[in-house]
Amino acid sequence: MRKLFGLAVVAAVVFVSGCSAQESTDVSPPAEVETQAESSTGDETQAESSAEPCDPSVAHPQGAFEFAPKLDDSLPAEWREEFAVILTNLQEVAPISSCLHDFTDYETGENSVKSPMSIYAWSNTVSNPWPEEKPGMEGTSISGNGSDTWMILEMRSDDLAGGNIFQYSVIAHEYWHVYQRGAWMADSPPQGSGWPVWMWEGGAGVVQNLYTAEHYGSSDFDNNLSPVIATALSNPSDFELYDRDGGAAQGESDINGTTQTFMVLALAKELQTTLGLTEEQAFALALNPPAKPDSETAFLDVFGISLDAFYTSLAQYPAVESGEDWFEGTVVKASVVMPSKDLTLTAILLANRLNSEVKERHIPGVSTGSERVHIKCTSPSLTPQHQPRYTSPICWHPKRELTPSNTG
């Protein structure tokens, strides 16, 4: 029997201002693991709840939101030790809102994000170590079935053996999706539609790079996110949906999610220009906005610029030859949107309080929510180093029996 390591990590209860990647392939999983994901569009809405909205500044009756990692011994001891450090660091600087206890699945009516949230991690040199408990797991994701939610970290052996920084940044990426859920969707039940996919994925992409830059002195910011494919930005609205839903997010033109990450960096730069925010304040608003208002001009209400105007502003970044042997074509000259070397996630989140007055100026009324549509989660790729490697981080299994993958 494989030895398992269990860690119980507790998040502190703090006020999160405003009530508050991943690298993927387009390989479809077996039919048994067809899932759901948050989407920015849709016409289904949840009936209003009679429950009082959760106040994240008040201690929750169920206490802090916790995690329960299960780390398989197929993972190197060094990785398991570093995982515990990373999770502790993230919980200290960005604790999950305790309001996540109240998250209600709009189909099942259940509190579907339970604490402690299980984290299943293993090396892809072995098959899923928990076939009975969680059949069909693969790749990396925040997944659920309508009554529970869990994190999946199937780590590529090449990344583990080669010292690729992604083996650590993916932890921050997936953690941030839980943070986003607590910040944007914790009011019970969620109302209306959520922020575009590029804000979910790009935000997690920014956070993973900020984390590794601060703690390991290395990130994809060092090479300006290359490649941000220039032609991908000809229709920025395509990134409001995942590739499998007819959009472009995590598709062929979004290698390792760099286009979505670039868009969030560009939004932070635009906020500094149009609103006169400091770099920390701009990133705080771009990464940690309030839940999407129930308004036809939600983006304008929150960010002080219309969504169309923001998309138009992306044309200001010139296209240049990539200069990379492994990629032919033009890429966006993204160096101008890269954050300062000394910018940290800690400084950004501390700026949330300073942003509160800005948010009040732009938001006439805030409601929460996100809609979800049926998608297929993807599975890990066996592509070269610079190609997408991991699955969509937001996946929702239908509430039914799942069976393990038969693919080899």
C-alpha positions as CSV (number, residue, x, y, z in Angstrom):
1,M,0.0,0.0,0.0
2,R,1.2,3.5,-0.9
3,K,2.2,5.7,2.1
4,L,0.1,8.9,2.3
5,F,0.9,12.1,4.1
6,G,-1.9,14.1,5.6
7,L,-1.6,17.8,6.5
8,A,-4.3,19.9,8.2
9,V,-3.8,23.6,7.5
10,V,-6.1,26.2,9.0
11,A,-6.9,29.5,7.4
12,A,-7.3,32.6,9.6
13,V,-10.6,34.6,9.4
14,V,-9.9,38.1,8.0
15,F,-11.8,40.8,6.2
16,V,-11.4,40.6,2.4
17,S,-12.1,43.9,0.8
18,G,-15.0,43.9,-1.6
19,C,-16.3,40.5,-0.2
20,S,-13.3,39.1,-1.0
21,A,-4.1,28.2,-15.3
22,Q,-4.1,27.0,-15.9
23,E,-1.8,25.5,-18.4
24,S,-4.1,23.1,-20.3
25,T,-4.4,20.9,-23.3
26,D,-7.4,20.3,-25.5
27,V,-7.5,16.5,-24.9
28,S,-10.9,15.4,-23.9
29,P,-11.3,13.0,-20.9
30,P,-13.4,9.9,-20.9
31,A,-17.2,10.5,-21.1
32,E,-17.5,9.4,-17.5
33,V,-15.8,12.6,-16.3
34,E,-17.8,15.2,-18.2
35,T,-17.9,18.2,-16.0
36,Q,-19.1,21.8,-15.5
37,A,-17.1,25.0,-15.2
38,E,-17.7,28.6,-14.4
39,S,-18.6,30.6,-17.5
40,S,-19.0,34.3,-18.1
41,T,-22.3,33.9,-20.1
42,G,-25.6,32.1,-19.8
43,D,-29.2,32.9,-19.3
44,E,-30.0,30.7,-16.2
45,T,-30.1,32.5,-12.9
46,Q,-30.6,31.2,-9.4
47,A,-33.7,32.3,-7.5
48,E,-32.9,34.8,-4.7
49,S,-32.1,33.3,-1.4
50,S,-33.9,34.3,1.8
51,A,-30.7,33.7,3.7
52,E,-28.8,36.7,5.0
53,P,-25.6,37.4,3.0
54,C,-22.4,36.3,4.7
55,D,-20.2,39.1,6.2
56,P,-16.6,38.0,5.9
57,S,-15.5,40.5,8.6
58,V,-17.6,38.5,11.2
59,A,-16.4,35.2,12.6
60,H,-18.3,32.4,10.9
61,P,-20.1,29.8,13.1
62,Q,-18.2,27.0,11.3
63,G,-14.8,28.7,12.0
64,A,-12.0,29.2,9.5
65,F,-12.0,27.5,6.1
66,E,-9.5,24.7,6.2
67,F,-7.7,22.3,3.9
68,A,-6.9,18.6,4.2
69,P,-4.0,17.6,1.9
70,K,-3.4,14.0,0.9
71,L,0.1,13.7,-0.6
72,D,0.9,10.4,-2.2
73,D,4.5,9.0,-1.6
74,S,5.0,8.9,-5.4
75,L,5.9,12.6,-4.9
76,P,9.4,13.4,-3.9
77,A,9.9,14.2,-0.2
78,E,11.2,17.6,-1.1
79,W,8.1,18.5,-3.0
80,R,5.8,17.3,-0.1
81,E,7.8,19.5,2.3
82,E,7.7,22.5,0.0
83,F,4.0,22.0,-0.6
84,A,3.3,22.5,3.2
85,V,5.4,25.7,3.1
86,I,3.6,27.1,0.1
87,L,0.2,26.3,1.5
88,T,1.1,27.9,4.8
89,N,2.5,31.0,3.1
90,L,-0.6,31.5,0.9
91,Q,-3.0,31.1,3.8
92,E,-1.1,33.7,5.8
93,V,-1.2,36.3,3.1
94,A,-4.5,35.3,1.4
95,P,-6.7,33.3,3.8
96,I,-9.8,31.9,2.2
97,S,-13.0,33.8,3.1
98,S,-15.0,31.8,5.7
99,C,-18.1,32.8,3.7
100,L,-17.1,29.9,1.5
101,H,-18.8,27.6,4.1
102,D,-22.1,29.0,2.8
103,F,-21.5,28.4,-0.9
104,T,-24.6,26.8,-2.3
105,D,-24.7,24.7,-5.5
106,Y,-27.5,26.2,-7.7
107,E,-28.5,22.7,-9.0
108,T,-28.3,20.6,-5.8
109,G,-29.1,23.3,-3.3
110,E,-26.3,21.9,-1.1
111,N,-23.4,23.6,0.6
112,S,-21.0,22.2,-1.9
113,V,-17.6,23.6,-0.8
114,K,-17.0,21.9,2.5
115,S,-14.2,22.5,5.0
116,P,-11.7,21.0,5.2
117,M,-11.3,20.9,1.4
118,S,-9.4,17.8,0.4
119,I,-6.3,18.2,-1.8
120,Y,-5.2,15.1,-3.7
121,A,-1.6,15.2,-5.0
122,W,0.5,12.6,-6.7
123,S,3.0,12.0,-9.5
124,N,1.8,11.0,-12.9
125,T,4.2,8.1,-12.7
126,V,1.4,6.2,-11.0
127,S,-2.4,6.1,-11.6
128,N,-4.9,7.9,-9.4
129,P,-4.1,6.6,-5.9
130,W,-7.7,7.2,-4.7
131,P,-9.8,5.3,-7.4
132,E,-12.5,4.4,-4.9
133,E,-12.7,7.7,-3.1
134,K,-12.4,9.9,-6.1
135,P,-12.5,8.0,-9.4
136,G,-11.5,9.6,-12.7
137,M,-9.1,12.2,-11.2
138,E,-6.4,13.6,-13.5
139,G,-4.5,16.8,-14.3
140,T,-4.8,19.8,-12.0
141,S,-8.1,21.4,-11.1
142,I,-10.6,22.6,-8.5
143,S,-13.3,20.0,-9.1
144,G,-16.7,19.1,-7.5
145,N,-19.9,17.1,-7.9
146,G,-22.5,19.4,-6.5
147,S,-22.2,18.2,-2.9
148,D,-18.4,18.5,-2.4
149,T,-15.4,20.3,-3.9
150,W,-11.7,19.2,-3.9
151,M,-8.3,20.2,-5.4
152,I,-6.5,17.9,-7.8
153,L,-2.7,18.1,-8.3
154,E,-1.4,15.4,-10.6
155,M,2.2,16.4,-11.0
156,R,4.2,15.7,-14.1
157,S,7.3,13.7,-13.4
158,D,9.3,15.8,-15.9
159,D,8.6,18.9,-13.9
160,L,9.5,17.2,-10.7
161,A,12.7,15.7,-11.9
162,G,13.8,18.8,-13.9
163,G,13.3,21.3,-11.2
164,N,10.7,23.2,-13.3
165,I,9.3,26.1,-11.2
166,F,5.9,25.2,-12.4
167,Q,5.8,22.3,-9.9
168,Y,5.4,25.0,-7.3
169,S,3.6,27.7,-9.1
170,V,0.7,25.4,-9.9
171,I,0.0,25.1,-6.2
172,A,-0.4,28.9,-6.0
173,H,-2.6,28.9,-9.2
174,E,-5.0,26.3,-7.9
175,Y,-5.1,27.9,-4.4
176,W,-6.1,31.2,-6.0
177,H,-9.1,29.7,-7.6
178,V,-10.4,28.7,-4.2
179,Y,-9.6,32.2,-3.0
180,Q,-11.5,33.6,-6.0
181,R,-14.5,31.4,-5.3
182,G,-14.6,32.7,-1.7
183,A,-14.3,36.3,-2.8
184,W,-16.6,36.3,-5.8
185,M,-19.2,33.5,-5.3
186,A,-19.5,32.9,-1.5
187,D,-22.8,34.7,-1.1
188,S,-25.4,32.0,-0.9
189,P,-26.6,31.3,-3.5
190,P,-24.6,33.0,-6.3
191,Q,-26.7,35.3,-8.5
192,G,-26.4,36.0,-12.3
193,S,-23.3,35.5,-14.4
194,G,-19.7,35.8,-13.2
195,W,-16.6,37.6,-14.4
196,P,-15.0,36.5,-17.8
197,V,-12.9,33.4,-17.9
198,W,-9.8,35.5,-18.6
199,M,-10.2,37.2,-15.3
200,W,-10.4,33.8,-13.5
201,E,-7.5,32.2,-15.3
202,G,-5.4,35.3,-15.9
203,G,-5.7,36.3,-12.2
204,A,-4.5,32.9,-11.1
205,G,-1.7,33.1,-13.7
206,V,-0.5,36.5,-12.3
207,V,-0.7,35.2,-8.7
208,Q,1.4,32.0,-9.5
209,N,4.1,34.2,-11.0
210,L,4.1,36.7,-8.3
211,Y,4.5,33.9,-5.7
212,T,7.4,32.2,-7.4
213,A,9.1,35.6,-8.2
214,E,8.9,36.5,-4.5
215,H,9.9,33.1,-3.0
216,Y,12.1,31.5,-5.7
217,G,13.4,34.5,-7.6
218,S,12.0,33.1,-10.9
219,S,8.8,33.4,-12.9
220,D,7.4,33.7,-16.4
221,F,7.6,37.4,-15.9
222,D,11.3,37.1,-16.5
223,N,10.7,36.4,-20.2
224,N,7.7,38.7,-20.5
225,L,5.3,35.7,-20.6
226,S,6.6,34.7,-24.0
227,P,4.8,33.8,-26.1
228,V,1.7,36.0,-26.0
229,I,0.6,35.2,-29.5
230,A,-0.3,38.5,-31.2
231,T,-3.1,37.1,-33.4
232,A,-4.9,35.9,-30.3
233,L,-5.7,39.4,-29.2
234,S,-7.4,40.3,-32.5
235,N,-10.6,39.3,-30.7
236,P,-10.1,39.7,-27.0
237,S,-13.7,38.8,-26.2
238,D,-13.0,35.2,-27.3
239,F,-11.2,34.8,-24.0
240,E,-14.5,35.3,-22.1
241,L,-15.1,31.6,-22.7
242,Y,-13.0,28.4,-22.5
243,D,-11.9,26.9,-25.8
244,R,-14.1,23.9,-25.3
245,D,-17.1,26.3,-24.9
246,G,-16.4,28.0,-28.2
247,G,-14.0,30.7,-26.8
248,A,-10.2,30.9,-26.9
249,A,-9.2,30.6,-23.3
250,Q,-6.8,27.7,-22.9
251,G,-6.9,27.0,-26.6
252,E,-4.1,26.7,-29.1
253,S,-3.6,30.5,-29.1
254,D,-3.3,30.6,-25.3
255,I,-0.1,28.7,-24.7
256,N,0.2,28.0,-20.9
257,G,-2.5,30.6,-20.3
258,T,-0.1,33.5,-21.2
259,T,-2.7,35.5,-23.2
260,Q,-5.1,35.6,-20.3
261,T,-2.3,36.5,-17.8
262,F,-1.3,39.3,-20.1
263,M,-4.8,40.6,-20.2
264,V,-4.9,40.9,-16.4
265,L,-1.5,42.6,-16.4
266,A,-2.8,45.0,-19.1
267,L,-5.9,45.7,-17.0
268,A,-3.7,46.6,-14.0
269,K,-1.7,48.9,-16.2
270,E,-4.8,50.5,-17.6
271,L,-6.1,51.1,-14.1
272,Q,-3.0,52.9,-13.2
273,T,-3.4,55.2,-16.2
274,T,-7.1,55.8,-16.1
275,L,-7.8,55.9,-12.4
276,G,-4.4,57.1,-11.2
277,L,-4.0,54.1,-8.8
278,T,-0.7,53.0,-7.5
279,E,0.7,49.7,-8.8
280,E,-0.4,47.9,-5.7
281,Q,-3.9,49.3,-5.8
282,A,-4.3,48.6,-9.5
283,F,-3.3,44.9,-9.0
284,A,-5.5,44.6,-6.0
285,L,-8.5,45.7,-8.0
286,A,-7.6,43.6,-11.1
287,L,-6.9,40.5,-9.0
288,N,-9.4,40.9,-6.3
289,P,-12.5,42.8,-7.5
290,P,-15.8,42.4,-5.8
291,A,-18.3,39.9,-7.1
292,K,-19.7,40.9,-10.4
293,P,-22.5,43.5,-10.0
294,D,-25.9,42.7,-11.4
295,S,-25.6,45.4,-14.0
296,E,-25.4,45.7,-17.8
297,T,-22.3,47.8,-17.3
298,A,-20.7,45.7,-14.6
299,F,-17.1,46.1,-15.9
300,L,-17.4,49.9,-16.1
301,D,-19.1,50.0,-12.7
302,V,-16.1,48.3,-11.0
303,F,-13.1,49.3,-13.1
304,G,-14.1,52.8,-14.4
305,I,-13.6,51.7,-18.0
306,S,-16.0,49.8,-20.2
307,L,-15.1,46.3,-21.3
308,D,-15.1,47.3,-24.9
309,A,-12.8,50.2,-24.2
310,F,-10.4,47.9,-22.4
311,Y,-10.4,45.4,-25.3
312,T,-9.7,48.3,-27.6
313,S,-6.8,49.4,-25.5
314,L,-5.0,46.1,-26.0
315,A,-4.3,47.2,-29.6
316,Q,-1.7,49.6,-28.3
317,Y,0.8,46.8,-27.6
318,P,2.9,46.1,-30.7
319,A,3.5,42.7,-32.3
320,V,7.1,41.6,-32.8
321,E,8.9,38.5,-33.9
322,S,9.1,36.0,-31.1
323,G,12.8,35.4,-31.2
324,E,12.3,31.9,-29.9
325,D,13.6,28.9,-31.7
326,W,10.7,26.8,-30.6
327,F,8.0,29.3,-31.7
328,E,7.6,30.9,-35.0
329,G,5.3,33.9,-35.4
330,T,4.6,37.3,-33.9
331,V,4.1,37.9,-30.3
332,V,2.9,40.8,-28.2
333,K,5.6,43.0,-26.9
334,A,4.5,42.5,-23.3
335,S,7.4,44.0,-21.4
336,V,5.6,47.3,-20.7
337,V,2.9,45.5,-18.6
338,M,5.2,43.4,-16.5
339,P,5.0,44.2,-12.7
340,S,7.8,45.8,-10.8
341,K,10.4,43.4,-9.6
342,D,9.6,44.3,-5.9
343,L,5.8,43.9,-6.2
344,T,4.5,41.2,-3.9
345,L,1.2,39.5,-3.4
346,T,1.4,40.7,0.3
347,A,1.6,44.3,-0.8
348,I,-1.2,43.9,-3.3
349,L,-3.7,42.4,-0.8
350,L,-2.8,45.0,1.8
351,A,-3.9,47.6,-0.8
352,N,-7.4,46.2,-0.8
353,R,-8.5,48.6,2.0
354,L,-7.2,51.5,0.0
355,N,-9.2,50.4,-3.0
356,S,-12.5,50.3,-1.0
357,E,-13.2,54.0,-1.7
358,V,-12.5,53.5,-5.4
359,K,-14.9,50.6,-5.5
360,E,-17.6,52.6,-3.8
361,R,-17.3,55.3,-6.4
362,H,-17.8,52.9,-9.3
363,I,-20.3,50.4,-7.9
364,P,-23.9,51.6,-7.6
365,G,-25.0,48.3,-6.2
366,V,-23.2,44.9,-5.9
367,S,-24.7,41.5,-6.2
368,T,-22.8,38.2,-6.4
369,G,-22.8,35.3,-8.6
370,S,-21.5,33.2,-11.4
371,E,-23.2,30.8,-13.9
372,R,-21.8,27.5,-14.9
373,V,-22.2,25.5,-18.1
374,H,-21.3,21.9,-19.0
375,I,-17.8,21.4,-20.2
376,K,-15.3,18.7,-20.5
377,C,-12.2,18.8,-18.3
378,T,-9.0,18.1,-20.1
379,S,-6.1,15.8,-19.3
380,P,-2.3,16.3,-19.1
381,S,-0.4,16.6,-22.3
382,L,2.9,14.9,-23.3
383,T,4.0,17.9,-25.2
384,P,7.4,19.7,-25.1
385,Q,8.5,21.9,-22.3
386,H,7.0,25.1,-23.7
387,Q,3.6,23.6,-24.5
388,P,0.5,23.4,-22.3
389,R,0.8,20.8,-19.6
390,Y,-2.1,20.8,-17.2
391,T,-5.9,20.8,-17.1
392,S,-8.5,23.4,-16.7
393,P,-8.5,24.4,-13.0
394,I,-12.2,24.9,-12.6
395,C,-14.1,21.7,-13.3
396,W,-17.5,20.4,-12.0
397,H,-18.4,16.8,-12.1
398,P,-22.1,16.1,-12.5
399,K,-23.6,14.5,-9.4
400,R,-23.3,10.9,-10.5
401,E,-21.1,7.8,-10.2
402,L,-17.7,8.3,-11.8
403,T,-15.3,5.6,-13.1
404,P,-11.6,5.7,-13.5
405,S,-10.1,6.7,-16.9
406,N,-9.2,3.8,-19.2
407,T,-6.7,5.8,-21.2
408,G,-3.1,4.9,-20.9
